[in-house]
Amino acid sequence: MQKVRDIMSDEVECCTLLDNVYEVAVKMKEWNVGAIPIVDGEKLVGMITDRDLVIRGIAEKKPGSTKVEEVMSDDLITVTADMTAKEASDLMAEHQIRRLPVVEGKNLIGIVSLGDFAVRKMIDHQAGKALSEISEPTGGEVQH
């Protein structure tokens, strides 16, 4: 059975608590990503998605100079590299999220996204199941 370490990306672009939301948005554009982990040293402290920027930033009329802490999600669902890919896809489906930070202790060591399952040719029905459950409406809460 595939482990998260077999499918995760270990080259993850991050921002720090010193960055503001404008800098995060620029980095998302530059790196062509929709989510960026926020770290303090190597310790994962949060995650910001493009949706977070819109819902918690722009829609709340917060300026670009707003600290990332005011917009980021800090109640994160994470996985370890030793978890199975199925366990990770089940967590994604259960919590309706598309990306999971991979941690060792509290340190960020990678990220696994829904696309990683398909790219790594994981069993199609697992990725499909996760995607179909993630795509179901949830009643307006912010997705990570």
C-alpha positions in Angstrom: 0.0 0.0 0.0 1.3 3.5 -0.9 2.4 5.8 1.9 2.0 9.5 1.9 5.8 9.8 1.5 5.4 8.1 -1.9 3.1 10.7 -3.3 3.7 13.9 -1.4 5.6 17.0 -2.7 8.6 17.7 -0.5 9.5 20.9 -2.2 6.9 23.3 -0.7 6.9 27.0 -1.0 6.1 28.6 2.4 5.6 32.0 3.9 6.3 33.1 7.4 4.4 35.1 10.1 6.5 38.1 8.9 4.7 38.2 5.6 1.5 40.1 5.0 -1.5 39.0 2.8 -0.3 41.0 -0.2 3.0 39.2 -0.1 1.2 35.9 0.2 -1.0 36.7 -2.8 2.0 37.7 -4.9 3.8 34.5 -4.0 0.7 32.5 -4.9 0.7 34.1 -8.4 4.5 33.7 -8.8 4.4 30.0 -7.8 1.1 29.3 -9.4 -0.4 27.7 -6.2 -3.7 28.1 -4.4 -2.4 27.4 -0.9 0.7 28.3 1.0 1.7 26.9 4.4 2.8 29.4 7.0 5.8 28.4 9.1 7.7 29.8 12.0 11.2 28.4 11.4 10.3 24.8 10.2 7.2 24.6 12.5 3.9 24.6 10.7 1.7 27.3 12.2 -1.0 27.8 9.6 -2.2 27.7 6.0 -3.5 30.3 3.7 -5.6 29.5 0.6 -6.7 31.8 -2.2 -10.2 31.4 -0.7 -9.0 32.6 2.7 -7.6 35.7 1.0 -10.9 36.4 -0.6 -13.3 35.5 2.3 -11.2 36.6 5.3 -9.3 39.4 3.6 -10.8 41.1 0.6 -14.5 40.5 1.6 -13.7 41.9 5.1 -12.0 44.9 3.5 -8.7 44.2 5.1 -5.7 45.9 3.5 -2.8 44.1 1.8 -0.6 45.0 4.8 -2.8 42.7 7.0 -0.7 40.2 9.0 -1.1 36.6 7.7 -2.2 35.5 11.2 -5.5 37.4 10.7 -6.4 35.5 7.5 -4.7 32.1 7.8 -6.3 28.9 9.1 -4.5 27.6 12.1 -6.8 24.7 13.0 -5.1 22.3 10.5 -5.7 18.7 9.5 -2.2 17.2 8.9 -0.8 13.8 8.1 2.5 12.1 8.6 4.7 10.6 5.9 4.1 7.1 7.2 0.3 7.3 6.9 -1.2 5.4 4.0 -2.4 7.2 0.9 -5.9 5.9 1.6 -5.9 7.3 5.1 -4.9 10.7 3.6 -7.6 10.6 0.9 -10.2 9.6 3.6 -9.2 12.6 5.7 -9.5 14.9 2.6 -13.0 13.5 1.9 -14.1 13.6 5.6 -12.9 17.2 6.1 -13.6 18.4 2.5 -10.1 19.7 1.9 -7.9 19.5 -1.1 -4.4 19.7 0.5 -2.9 18.2 3.6 0.4 19.4 5.1 2.7 16.6 5.9 4.4 17.0 9.3 7.1 15.3 11.3 6.3 16.3 14.9 5.3 20.0 14.3 7.7 20.6 11.4 6.4 20.8 7.8 8.2 18.3 5.6 5.8 18.3 2.6 2.3 18.6 1.3 0.0 16.2 -0.4 -2.8 17.4 -2.6 -5.7 15.8 -4.4 -3.8 16.1 -7.6 -0.9 14.1 -6.2 -3.1 11.0 -6.1 -3.9 11.2 -9.8 -0.4 12.2 -10.8 1.1 9.2 -8.9 -1.5 6.9 -10.5 -3.1 6.0 -7.2 -6.2 3.9 -7.5 -8.6 6.1 -9.4 -11.6 5.4 -7.3 -9.8 6.7 -4.1 -9.0 10.0 -5.7 -12.4 10.2 -7.3 -14.1 9.4 -4.0 -12.2 12.2 -2.3 -12.9 14.7 -5.0 -16.6 14.0 -5.1 -16.9 14.3 -1.3 -14.7 17.4 -1.2 -16.8 19.0 -4.0 -20.1 18.7 -2.0 -21.4 22.0 -0.6 -20.9 22.5 3.1 -23.1 25.4 4.1 -20.6 28.2 3.7 -17.7 27.5 5.9 -14.2 28.4 4.7 -12.4 25.5 3.0 -8.7 24.9 3.5 
